[in-house]
Amino acid sequence: MAQAAVRPDDMRRKLADPAELRVQGGTLLIAETRLWSATVLPHPANPREYGYRQYALAASGTQRSMMTEPGSSPYGTAELEIRVDTPNTIAQRLEDAKSRLIRDNPLAEDIAVEGVLQPLTVVPLIVVHGNGHPGCALLIAADGSSRISAVHELLGYAPSKVVYEWGSDGRRLRNEIGRWSRLVRSQGWQGLTEDERRRVRALSVPARVVVGFRPNNRSGQAFHTAVRNFIGLTHIRPPRPYGASVENEAKADAVLDSLAEPGSSEAPHITELEKRWFAGTISQEEVEAAGLSGRPDVRAGEIVRSLLGGGFRTSQRVNEGIRSLTAKQRPRREERVDVAVELILRPVRTGLSDGAKFVRPRRAVLQRVYRLPEIEDLSAEVRMEGTGADSRSPEELRDAALAEADQGMGNNGRLGPAQTELAVKAAYYMAMASPMALQREVFGGGEDDRGAASVLRAMLSRPRGILQAYEVIRAGRAGERLHEVDENGKPLVTAEGRPRGLTDALVRHAYSGGPAPLETARVGPKAAAMGWACVRESVERLYRDVDGMASVPLEEGGPSFVSEEGWDPSRVREVRETLDRVSRRVADWADRFEERERAVAAEQ
């Protein structure tokens, strides 16, 4: 800070009486002054480049050294600390961050005219090298990385030079600043060329330097979390959103922090090891050594269960993480789903040359599939396959799902736990397949406009669909292509005798959503569940038919006929009376069910 301050005396006065900046979880103490641009760097883990990051869990696609997120200083000071293997790791990350920020958010021309107008929020960062190289202290822009990157571009500064040359040699830094000062003194402002004026305007920047942190008594929040919350509230909310996928990435890390922190009266929901596994920052070797599963569908299932299952307590923890960045009081379940999907996709994205084209449709279908309401029942008490020494085998999971289907689950509108787990894991491989074996709905693109979750529920309600899901998981884990199976789980073959590849069209055709035939069940709960499936199908068809009638135009390209002309009230009344009778009858069933539930509870 002594080297960075344009006026060290002003910095000393501000240190003696720092200002306060409230953030979620506490108060940052700041000294507002001007800093030499050659002493401030972009954030090496700037959230704007979340979507381009590589994660250690996808080791095969990694092309450069991995770098962890900065954490809080172990000494309790208002400093961040980051651990890297070698100086080249941090230097390369800073160069990458600068080039991407300049490309994605070009500000150089504006800054050249006026300089940097609004203060950057600057935070100390200590870099610790794993190879024994001496550590270094940096000042990074927690807010303002785009601006400082544009300044460095104007001045021709390389971040690696700022870190490892000027940062460790005050004489070189003073020489750089001094040459510009001497130029201005010798020639005067009028004697400078326009290019020289552009650079002089960028020589220093206004800054709010974070010099202390006071957490709220209740939260006990760590310093790095407070800094990240400040970044999130500045950028994930206006003025310049990062974009949906990047926002979800930032929310994901905040959610994992929330789940891994103990509450006032409860233990953490996930361990630190699980946090790294979910975040994708753990290597395949570390996964194996820790006894975690290396199968991506098992990881997907655990992420889904940890973020979306477990009912109210889990959703509250997840919402706390989302609120820390967005200040939303009531994050929707869809937001929690989107965060979970972004975590699942981290290893998939790593190493892809054209990641957006591959990931975008798969993100869309997983976001729809994992909105299955049954996922909320996958609490920590549910014994899932592939997790821990006492977990059940894939065959046991398949058989449990078959038993649930035999009881009518799925037909009654809700899958059982085993059926749901199979759906979650099979959906992962069906989405990742090429061509995709499950895609999002296409409104107006065909007769079947069901959402992916509805298709999956119809599939897992049938014994054949359960055998299909089991085969999908087996083939996906073996790295084989997905193929369609028959009622006995045997591969179906084409006329040429080759296994028939599984596609979205085949899945939708085989599992149309209609009720199963009643030959095997004519009495009892299973037959009633199948009857209810008929009711649901009829209601959904009625809804589609009403939509269809509403879309009939008055004339070609004109407004809706019924919106303009209406319909015969006597005909409408006749239909409504029938619907009212059906509604009252179905409501009676619900009342009777609740009466029996109360009676059973009273007897206990």
C-alpha positions as CSV (number, residue, x, y, z in Angstrom):
1,M,0.0,0.0,0.0
2,A,2.9,2.4,0.7
3,Q,4.2,1.9,-2.8
4,A,0.8,2.0,-4.4
5,A,-0.5,5.3,-2.9
6,V,-0.1,8.4,-5.1
7,R,0.0,10.4,-1.8
8,P,1.3,8.2,1.1
9,D,0.4,10.9,3.6
10,D,-3.2,10.8,2.5
11,M,-3.2,7.1,2.8
12,R,-1.9,7.3,6.4
13,R,-4.6,9.6,7.4
14,K,-7.3,7.4,5.9
15,L,-5.8,4.3,7.6
16,A,-6.2,6.1,11.0
17,D,-9.9,6.7,10.4
18,P,-11.2,4.3,7.7
19,A,-14.7,4.7,6.3
20,E,-17.3,1.9,6.5
21,L,-18.9,0.0,3.6
22,R,-21.7,-2.3,4.6
23,V,-21.9,-5.7,2.7
24,Q,-24.0,-8.8,3.4
25,G,-22.5,-10.5,6.4
26,G,-20.5,-7.6,7.8
27,T,-18.8,-4.2,7.2
28,L,-15.7,-3.5,5.1
29,L,-13.4,-0.8,6.4
30,I,-12.0,1.2,3.5
31,A,-9.4,3.9,2.8
32,E,-10.5,6.0,-0.2
33,T,-7.5,7.5,-2.1
34,R,-5.7,7.3,-5.5
35,L,-3.4,4.5,-6.4
36,W,-0.8,4.1,-9.2
37,S,-2.3,2.0,-11.9
38,A,0.9,0.0,-12.1
39,T,0.2,-1.4,-8.6
40,V,-3.4,-2.7,-9.1
41,L,-4.3,-5.9,-10.9
42,P,-7.5,-7.5,-12.2
43,H,-9.1,-10.2,-9.9
44,P,-7.3,-13.5,-10.9
45,A,-10.6,-15.4,-10.3
46,N,-12.9,-12.7,-11.9
47,P,-16.4,-14.1,-12.2
48,R,-16.7,-12.8,-15.8
49,E,-14.6,-15.7,-17.0
50,Y,-16.4,-18.4,-15.0
51,G,-17.8,-19.9,-18.2
52,Y,-14.3,-20.4,-19.6
53,R,-12.7,-22.0,-16.5
54,Q,-11.3,-25.5,-16.5
55,Y,-11.8,-27.8,-13.5
56,A,-9.6,-30.5,-12.2
57,L,-12.3,-33.1,-12.0
58,A,-12.3,-33.3,-15.8
59,A,-8.6,-34.1,-15.9
60,S,-8.6,-35.5,-19.5
61,G,-9.7,-32.1,-20.9
62,T,-7.4,-29.9,-18.8
63,Q,-5.0,-27.9,-20.8
64,R,-3.4,-25.7,-18.2
65,S,-2.7,-25.6,-14.4
66,M,-5.7,-25.5,-12.2
67,M,-6.1,-22.6,-9.7
68,T,-8.3,-22.6,-6.6
69,E,-10.5,-19.7,-5.6
70,P,-8.9,-17.2,-3.1
71,G,-9.8,-17.8,0.5
72,S,-9.5,-15.7,3.7
73,S,-6.1,-15.1,5.2
74,P,-5.4,-17.7,8.0
75,Y,-4.2,-14.8,10.2
76,G,-7.6,-13.1,10.5
77,T,-6.5,-10.0,8.5
78,A,-8.6,-8.4,5.8
79,E,-6.6,-10.1,3.1
80,L,-7.3,-12.8,0.6
81,E,-4.9,-15.7,0.1
82,I,-4.5,-17.9,-2.9
83,R,-2.3,-20.9,-3.3
84,V,-0.8,-21.8,-6.7
85,D,1.8,-24.3,-7.9
86,T,4.2,-21.9,-9.5
87,P,4.5,-18.1,-10.4
88,N,3.6,-19.1,-13.9
89,T,0.2,-20.2,-12.8
90,I,-0.9,-16.9,-11.4
91,A,0.9,-14.9,-14.2
92,Q,-1.0,-16.9,-16.9
93,R,-4.3,-16.6,-15.1
94,L,-3.9,-12.8,-14.8
95,E,-2.9,-12.5,-18.5
96,D,-6.0,-14.6,-19.5
97,A,-8.2,-12.6,-17.3
98,K,-7.0,-9.3,-18.7
99,S,-7.3,-10.4,-22.4
100,R,-10.8,-11.8,-21.8
101,L,-12.0,-8.7,-19.9
102,I,-10.7,-6.4,-22.6
103,R,-12.5,-8.4,-25.2
104,D,-15.8,-8.9,-23.4
105,N,-16.1,-5.4,-21.8
106,P,-13.9,-2.9,-23.8
107,L,-13.5,0.3,-21.9
108,A,-10.1,1.6,-23.1
109,E,-11.4,4.3,-25.4
110,D,-13.7,5.8,-22.7
111,I,-10.9,5.7,-20.1
112,A,-8.5,7.3,-22.6
113,V,-10.7,10.4,-22.8
114,E,-11.7,10.8,-19.1
115,G,-9.5,8.5,-17.1
116,V,-11.2,6.2,-14.5
117,L,-14.0,8.1,-12.9
118,Q,-15.5,5.8,-10.3
119,P,-13.4,4.3,-7.5
120,L,-12.2,0.7,-7.9
121,T,-12.7,-1.5,-4.8
122,V,-9.3,-2.9,-4.1
123,V,-8.5,-5.8,-1.8
124,P,-5.0,-7.2,-0.7
125,L,-4.2,-10.7,-2.0
126,I,-1.3,-12.8,-0.8
127,V,0.0,-15.4,-3.3
128,V,1.6,-18.5,-1.8
129,H,3.6,-20.7,-4.2
130,G,3.7,-24.4,-3.8
131,N,7.1,-24.8,-5.3
132,G,8.8,-22.7,-2.6
133,H,9.0,-19.5,-4.6
134,P,8.7,-16.5,-2.2
135,G,5.2,-15.3,-1.8
136,C,4.0,-11.9,-3.1
137,A,1.5,-9.3,-2.0
138,L,-0.9,-7.9,-4.6
139,L,-3.7,-5.3,-4.7
140,I,-6.5,-6.7,-6.8
141,A,-9.7,-5.1,-8.1
142,A,-12.6,-6.9,-6.4
143,D,-14.8,-4.5,-8.4
144,G,-13.2,-2.8,-11.4
145,S,-11.3,-5.6,-13.0
146,S,-12.5,-4.5,-16.5
147,R,-11.4,-0.9,-15.8
148,I,-8.0,-1.7,-14.6
149,S,-7.5,-4.2,-17.5
150,A,-8.4,-1.4,-19.9
151,V,-5.9,0.9,-18.1
152,H,-3.1,-1.6,-18.4
153,E,-3.9,-2.1,-22.1
154,L,-3.6,1.7,-22.6
155,L,-0.3,1.8,-20.7
156,G,1.1,-1.4,-22.3
157,Y,1.5,-3.1,-18.9
158,A,1.6,-6.9,-18.6
159,P,0.1,-8.2,-15.4
160,S,3.0,-10.6,-14.9
161,K,5.4,-7.7,-14.9
162,V,3.3,-5.8,-12.3
163,V,3.4,-8.9,-10.1
164,Y,6.9,-10.3,-10.3
165,E,9.0,-7.3,-11.4
166,W,7.6,-4.1,-10.1
167,G,5.9,-5.7,-7.1
168,S,9.1,-7.0,-5.7
169,D,11.4,-4.1,-6.8
170,G,10.2,-0.7,-5.7
171,R,12.9,1.0,-7.7
172,R,11.6,-0.3,-11.0
173,L,8.1,0.8,-10.1
174,R,9.3,4.3,-9.2
175,N,11.3,4.5,-12.5
176,E,8.1,3.7,-14.5
177,I,6.1,6.3,-12.7
178,G,8.9,8.8,-12.7
179,R,9.4,8.8,-16.4
180,W,5.9,10.0,-17.0
181,S,6.1,12.6,-14.3
182,R,9.3,14.0,-15.8
183,L,7.7,14.0,-19.3
184,V,4.8,16.1,-18.0
185,R,7.0,18.5,-16.1
186,S,9.4,19.0,-19.0
187,Q,6.9,19.4,-21.8
188,G,3.7,20.6,-20.0
189,W,0.3,19.3,-20.8
190,Q,0.1,21.3,-24.0
191,G,3.3,19.8,-25.2
192,L,2.2,16.2,-25.0
193,T,0.9,14.3,-27.9
194,E,-2.7,13.0,-27.8
195,D,-1.4,9.4,-27.3
196,E,0.8,10.6,-24.4
197,R,-2.2,12.4,-22.8
198,R,-4.3,9.3,-23.1
199,R,-1.7,7.4,-21.1
200,V,-1.1,10.1,-18.5
201,R,-4.9,10.1,-17.8
202,A,-4.6,6.4,-17.0
203,L,-1.5,6.6,-14.7
204,S,-3.5,6.6,-11.5
205,V,-7.0,5.4,-10.5
206,P,-9.4,6.3,-7.7
207,A,-9.7,3.4,-5.3
208,R,-11.5,2.3,-2.1
209,V,-8.8,0.1,-0.5
210,V,-10.2,-2.5,1.9
211,V,-8.1,-2.3,5.0
212,G,-10.3,-4.1,7.5
213,F,-13.4,-6.3,8.0
214,R,-15.9,-6.5,10.8
215,P,-18.3,-9.5,10.4
216,N,-21.8,-9.4,11.9
217,N,-22.0,-11.0,15.3
218,R,-24.6,-13.5,14.1
219,S,-23.1,-14.5,10.8
220,G,-19.4,-14.9,11.7
221,Q,-18.8,-14.6,7.9
222,A,-15.4,-15.1,6.5
223,F,-13.6,-12.2,4.7
224,H,-13.5,-13.9,1.3
225,T,-17.2,-14.6,1.4
226,A,-17.9,-10.9,2.2
227,V,-15.8,-9.9,-0.8
228,R,-17.5,-12.3,-3.1
229,N,-20.9,-11.1,-1.9
230,F,-19.9,-7.6,-2.7
231,I,-18.9,-8.6,-6.2
232,G,-22.1,-10.5,-6.7
233,L,-24.3,-7.6,-5.5
234,T,-22.4,-5.3,-7.8
235,H,-22.4,-7.4,-11.0
236,I,-24.9,-10.3,-10.8
237,R,-27.4,-7.6,-10.2
238,P,-27.2,-4.4,-12.4
239,P,-25.4,-2.5,-13.8
240,R,-24.0,-5.1,-16.1
241,P,-25.1,-8.7,-15.6
242,Y,-22.6,-11.4,-16.3
243,G,-25.2,-13.6,-18.2
244,A,-27.4,-16.4,-16.9
245,S,-24.8,-19.3,-17.0
246,V,-22.1,-17.2,-15.4
247,E,-24.5,-15.9,-12.7
248,N,-25.5,-19.5,-11.9
249,E,-21.8,-20.4,-11.6
250,A,-21.2,-17.6,-9.1
251,K,-24.4,-18.6,-7.2
252,A,-23.1,-22.2,-7.2
253,D,-20.0,-21.4,-5.3
254,A,-22.0,-19.2,-2.8
255,V,-24.5,-22.1,-2.3
256,L,-21.7,-24.6,-1.7
257,D,-20.2,-22.3,0.9
258,S,-23.6,-22.1,2.6
259,L,-24.1,-25.8,2.6
260,A,-20.6,-26.5,4.0
261,E,-21.0,-24.0,6.9
262,P,-22.5,-25.2,10.1
263,G,-25.6,-23.4,11.2
264,S,-26.4,-22.0,14.6
265,S,-28.0,-25.3,15.7
266,E,-27.2,-27.8,12.9
267,A,-24.2,-29.4,11.3
268,P,-23.0,-28.6,7.8
269,H,-25.1,-30.2,5.0
270,I,-22.0,-31.3,3.1
271,T,-18.4,-31.9,4.0
272,E,-15.5,-29.8,2.7
273,L,-14.5,-32.7,0.6
274,E,-18.0,-33.0,-0.9
275,K,-17.9,-29.2,-1.5
276,R,-14.7,-29.6,-3.6
277,W,-16.2,-32.6,-5.4
278,F,-19.4,-30.7,-6.3
279,A,-17.4,-27.6,-7.3
280,G,-15.2,-29.7,-9.6
281,T,-12.0,-28.4,-8.1
282,I,-10.9,-31.9,-7.0
283,S,-8.9,-34.1,-9.4
284,Q,-9.9,-37.6,-10.4
285,E,-7.0,-39.0,-8.3
286,E,-8.2,-37.2,-5.2
287,V,-11.8,-38.4,-5.8
288,E,-10.6,-42.0,-5.9
289,A,-8.3,-41.6,-2.8
290,A,-11.2,-40.1,-0.9
291,G,-13.5,-43.0,-1.7
292,L,-15.9,-40.8,-3.7
293,S,-17.5,-42.0,-6.9
294,G,-15.8,-41.1,-10.2
295,R,-19.1,-41.7,-12.1
296,P,-20.6,-38.4,-13.4
297,D,-24.1,-39.6,-12.9
298,V,-23.5,-40.5,-9.3
299,R,-22.0,-37.0,-8.7
300,A,-25.0,-35.5,-10.5
301,G,-27.3,-37.5,-8.3
302,E,-25.6,-36.3,-5.1
303,I,-25.6,-32.6,-6.3
304,V,-29.3,-32.9,-7.1
305,R,-30.0,-34.5,-3.7
306,S,-27.9,-32.0,-1.7
307,L,-29.2,-28.9,-3.4
308,L,-32.8,-29.9,-4.3
309,G,-33.7,-32.7,-2.0
310,G,-34.3,-32.7,1.8
311,G,-37.2,-30.3,1.9
312,F,-37.4,-27.0,3.7
313,R,-34.1,-27.0,5.6
314,T,-32.0,-27.7,2.4
315,S,-33.9,-25.1,0.3
316,Q,-33.3,-22.5,3.1
317,R,-29.5,-23.2,3.0
318,V,-29.4,-23.0,-0.8
319,N,-31.5,-19.9,-0.8
320,E,-29.1,-18.3,1.7
321,G,-26.3,-18.8,-0.7
322,I,-28.3,-17.3,-3.6
323,R,-29.4,-14.4,-1.5
324,S,-25.8,-13.5,-0.6
325,L,-25.2,-12.6,-4.2
326,T,-28.6,-11.4,-5.5
327,A,-30.3,-10.0,-2.4
328,K,-33.5,-11.9,-3.5
329,Q,-35.7,-12.6,-0.5
330,R,-37.4,-15.7,-2.0
331,P,-35.3,-17.4,-4.7
332,R,-37.5,-19.7,-6.8
333,R,-37.0,-23.4,-7.0
334,E,-36.1,-23.0,-10.7
335,E,-33.1,-20.9,-9.6
336,R,-31.9,-23.7,-7.3
337,V,-32.3,-26.2,-10.2
338,D,-30.2,-24.0,-12.5
339,V,-27.4,-23.7,-9.9
340,A,-27.3,-27.5,-9.5
341,V,-27.2,-28.0,-13.3
342,E,-24.3,-25.6,-13.6
343,L,-22.3,-27.5,-11.1
344,I,-23.0,-30.8,-12.8
345,L,-21.8,-29.3,-16.1
346,R,-18.5,-27.9,-14.9
347,P,-16.4,-31.0,-15.8
348,V,-18.3,-31.4,-19.0
349,R,-17.4,-27.9,-20.2
350,T,-13.7,-28.2,-19.4
351,G,-11.5,-28.8,-22.5
352,L,-14.3,-28.4,-25.1
353,S,-13.2,-26.3,-28.0
354,D,-16.8,-25.4,-28.8
355,G,-18.3,-25.8,-25.4
356,A,-21.3,-23.4,-25.8
357,K,-22.7,-25.3,-28.8
358,F,-22.4,-28.7,-27.0
359,V,-23.5,-27.5,-23.5
360,R,-26.4,-25.1,-24.3
361,P,-29.0,-27.7,-25.3
362,R,-27.9,-30.1,-22.6
363,R,-28.1,-27.4,-20.0
364,A,-31.7,-26.7,-21.1
365,V,-32.9,-30.3,-20.9
366,L,-31.3,-30.9,-17.5
367,Q,-32.8,-27.7,-16.1
368,R,-36.2,-29.1,-17.2
369,V,-35.7,-32.7,-16.0
370,Y,-34.4,-31.7,-12.6
371,R,-37.5,-29.7,-11.9
372,L,-39.3,-33.0,-11.2
373,P,-41.0,-32.3,-7.8
374,E,-40.3,-35.8,-6.7
375,I,-36.6,-34.9,-6.3
376,E,-37.5,-33.0,-3.1
377,D,-38.1,-36.4,-1.5
378,L,-34.5,-37.5,-2.0
379,S,-33.4,-36.5,1.5
380,A,-30.1,-37.5,3.2
381,E,-31.9,-40.5,4.7
382,V,-32.7,-42.0,1.3
383,R,-30.2,-44.9,0.6
384,M,-28.9,-44.1,-2.9
385,E,-26.8,-46.2,-5.3
386,G,-23.1,-45.6,-5.7
387,T,-22.5,-43.5,-2.5
388,G,-20.8,-45.0,0.4
389,A,-20.0,-48.6,1.5
390,D,-23.7,-49.4,2.4
391,S,-25.1,-48.0,-0.9
392,R,-27.2,-50.4,-3.0
393,S,-26.1,-51.8,-6.3
394,P,-27.5,-50.6,-9.7
395,E,-29.4,-53.9,-9.9
396,E,-31.0,-53.3,-6.4
397,L,-32.0,-49.8,-7.5
398,R,-33.6,-51.2,-10.7
399,D,-35.5,-53.8,-8.7
400,A,-36.7,-51.3,-6.2
401,A,-38.0,-49.1,-9.0
402,L,-39.8,-52.0,-10.6
403,A,-41.5,-52.7,-7.2
404,E,-42.6,-49.1,-7.0
405,A,-44.0,-49.2,-10.5
406,D,-45.9,-52.5,-9.6
407,Q,-47.6,-50.5,-6.8
408,G,-48.8,-47.9,-9.4
409,M,-46.3,-45.2,-8.5
410,G,-45.8,-42.9,-11.4
411,N,-49.3,-43.6,-12.7
412,N,-50.6,-41.8,-9.7
413,G,-48.7,-38.6,-10.7
414,R,-45.7,-39.1,-8.5
415,L,-42.6,-41.4,-8.9
416,G,-41.2,-43.3,-6.0
417,P,-37.7,-42.6,-4.6
418,A,-36.0,-45.4,-6.6
419,Q,-37.8,-44.4,-9.8
420,T,-36.7,-40.8,-9.2
421,E,-33.1,-41.7,-8.6
422,L,-33.1,-43.7,-11.8
423,A,-34.6,-40.8,-13.6
424,V,-32.0,-38.4,-12.4
425,K,-29.1,-40.6,-13.3
426,A,-30.5,-41.8,-16.7
427,A,-31.3,-38.3,-17.7
428,Y,-27.7,-37.3,-17.3
429,Y,-26.5,-39.8,-19.9
430,M,-29.5,-39.3,-22.1
431,A,-28.8,-35.5,-22.3
432,M,-25.0,-36.1,-22.8
433,A,-25.5,-38.5,-25.7
434,S,-24.9,-37.6,-29.3
435,P,-27.6,-37.5,-30.6
436,M,-29.4,-36.5,-27.4
437,A,-31.8,-39.2,-26.2
438,L,-33.9,-36.6,-24.4
439,Q,-34.5,-33.1,-25.5
440,R,-36.5,-30.1,-24.4
441,E,-40.0,-29.6,-25.6
442,V,-40.5,-27.8,-28.9
443,F,-43.8,-25.9,-28.9
444,G,-45.6,-26.1,-32.2
445,G,-42.9,-28.3,-33.6
446,G,-44.9,-31.5,-33.5
447,E,-47.6,-33.4,-31.7
448,D,-45.6,-34.2,-28.6
449,D,-44.8,-30.9,-26.8
450,R,-44.4,-32.5,-23.4
451,G,-41.6,-31.2,-21.2
452,A,-38.6,-33.4,-20.6
453,A,-39.7,-34.1,-17.0
454,S,-43.1,-35.3,-18.1
455,V,-41.5,-37.6,-20.7
456,L,-39.2,-39.0,-18.0
457,R,-42.0,-39.6,-15.6
458,A,-44.0,-41.5,-18.2
459,M,-40.9,-43.6,-18.9
460,L,-40.1,-44.4,-15.3
461,S,-43.8,-45.3,-14.6
462,R,-43.4,-48.4,-16.9
463,P,-41.4,-51.6,-16.2
464,R,-39.9,-51.3,-19.7
465,G,-38.9,-47.7,-19.1
466,I,-37.2,-48.7,-15.8
467,L,-35.2,-51.4,-17.7
468,Q,-34.4,-48.8,-20.3
469,A,-33.1,-46.3,-17.7
470,Y,-31.0,-49.1,-16.1
471,E,-29.5,-49.9,-19.5
472,V,-28.9,-46.2,-20.2
473,I,-26.9,-45.9,-16.9
474,R,-25.0,-49.1,-17.6
475,A,-24.0,-48.1,-21.1
476,G,-23.2,-44.5,-20.1
477,R,-20.8,-45.7,-17.4
478,A,-19.2,-48.0,-19.9
479,G,-18.8,-45.3,-22.5
480,E,-21.0,-47.1,-24.9
481,R,-23.7,-45.7,-27.2
482,L,-27.3,-45.8,-25.9
483,H,-29.6,-48.3,-27.4
484,E,-33.4,-49.0,-27.1
485,V,-34.6,-52.1,-25.2
486,D,-37.8,-54.1,-25.3
487,E,-40.2,-55.2,-22.5
488,N,-37.6,-57.6,-21.2
489,G,-34.7,-55.2,-21.2
490,K,-33.1,-56.8,-24.3
491,P,-31.7,-54.6,-27.1
492,L,-34.1,-53.9,-30.0
493,V,-32.5,-54.3,-33.5
494,T,-33.1,-52.7,-36.8
495,A,-34.0,-54.6,-40.0
496,E,-30.3,-54.9,-40.7
497,G,-29.8,-56.6,-37.3
498,R,-28.0,-53.7,-35.6
499,P,-29.0,-52.4,-32.1
500,R,-31.4,-49.5,-32.5
501,G,-29.9,-46.3,-31.2
502,L,-31.9,-44.4,-28.5
503,T,-33.2,-41.1,-29.6
504,D,-35.6,-38.5,-28.2
505,A,-38.2,-39.4,-30.9
506,L,-38.1,-43.1,-29.9
507,V,-38.3,-42.3,-26.2
508,R,-41.3,-40.0,-26.8
509,H,-43.0,-42.6,-29.0
510,A,-42.4,-45.5,-26.6
511,Y,-43.5,-43.6,-23.5
512,S,-46.4,-41.5,-24.8
513,G,-47.7,-40.6,-21.3
514,G,-50.9,-42.6,-21.7
515,P,-52.0,-45.1,-19.0
516,A,-50.6,-48.7,-19.0
517,P,-53.0,-51.5,-20.0
518,L,-55.1,-53.0,-17.2
519,E,-54.7,-56.7,-18.0
520,T,-52.3,-57.2,-15.0
521,A,-54.3,-55.2,-12.5
522,R,-58.1,-54.7,-12.4
523,V,-58.6,-54.2,-8.6
524,G,-56.8,-52.4,-5.8
525,P,-54.4,-49.5,-5.7
526,K,-52.5,-50.4,-8.9
527,A,-55.7,-50.4,-11.0
528,A,-56.8,-47.2,-9.3
529,A,-53.5,-45.6,-10.1
530,M,-53.8,-46.5,-13.7
531,G,-57.3,-45.1,-13.8
532,W,-56.0,-41.9,-12.3
533,A,-53.4,-41.8,-15.1
534,C,-56.4,-41.8,-17.6
535,V,-58.0,-38.9,-15.7
536,R,-54.7,-36.9,-15.8
537,E,-54.2,-37.6,-19.5
538,S,-57.8,-36.5,-20.3
539,V,-57.3,-33.2,-18.3
540,E,-54.0,-32.5,-20.0
541,R,-55.6,-33.2,-23.4
542,L,-58.5,-30.9,-22.5
543,Y,-56.1,-28.2,-21.6
544,R,-54.3,-28.6,-24.9
545,D,-57.6,-28.6,-26.8
546,V,-58.7,-25.3,-25.1
547,D,-55.3,-23.8,-26.0
548,G,-55.8,-25.0,-29.6
549,M,-59.3,-23.5,-29.8
550,A,-58.0,-20.2,-28.4
551,S,-55.3,-20.1,-31.1
552,V,-57.7,-20.3,-34.0
553,P,-57.5,-16.9,-35.7
554,L,-60.4,-14.8,-36.8
555,E,-58.7,-14.5,-40.2
556,E,-55.3,-15.5,-41.6
557,G,-52.7,-13.8,-39.3
558,G,-55.4,-12.1,-37.3
559,P,-56.3,-12.2,-33.6
560,S,-57.9,-15.2,-31.8
561,F,-61.5,-15.9,-33.0
562,V,-62.9,-16.6,-29.5
563,S,-61.0,-13.6,-28.0
564,E,-62.8,-11.4,-30.5
565,E,-66.1,-13.1,-31.0
566,G,-66.6,-15.2,-27.9
567,W,-68.6,-18.4,-27.9
568,D,-72.2,-19.4,-27.4
569,P,-73.0,-19.1,-23.6
570,S,-75.3,-22.0,-23.5
571,R,-72.6,-24.3,-24.9
572,V,-70.1,-22.9,-22.5
573,R,-72.5,-23.4,-19.6
574,E,-73.0,-27.0,-20.5
575,V,-69.3,-27.7,-20.5
576,R,-68.7,-25.8,-17.3
577,E,-71.5,-27.7,-15.5
578,T,-69.9,-31.0,-16.5
579,L,-66.5,-29.8,-15.3
580,D,-68.0,-28.6,-12.0
581,R,-69.5,-32.0,-11.4
582,V,-66.2,-33.7,-12.1
583,S,-64.3,-31.2,-9.9
584,R,-66.7,-31.8,-7.0
585,R,-66.4,-35.6,-7.3
586,V,-62.6,-35.5,-7.4
587,A,-62.6,-33.1,-4.5
588,D,-64.7,-35.7,-2.5
589,W,-61.9,-38.2,-3.0
590,A,-59.3,-35.8,-1.6
591,D,-61.6,-35.1,1.4
592,R,-62.0,-38.9,2.0
593,F,-58.3,-39.4,1.9
594,E,-57.6,-36.7,4.4
595,E,-60.3,-38.1,6.7
596,R,-58.6,-41.5,6.7
597,E,-55.2,-39.9,7.4
598,R,-56.6,-38.1,10.4
599,A,-58.3,-41.2,11.7
600,V,-55.1,-43.2,11.4
601,A,-53.2,-40.5,13.1
602,A,-55.7,-40.4,16.0
603,E,-55.5,-44.2,16.5
604,Q,-51.7,-43.9,16.8
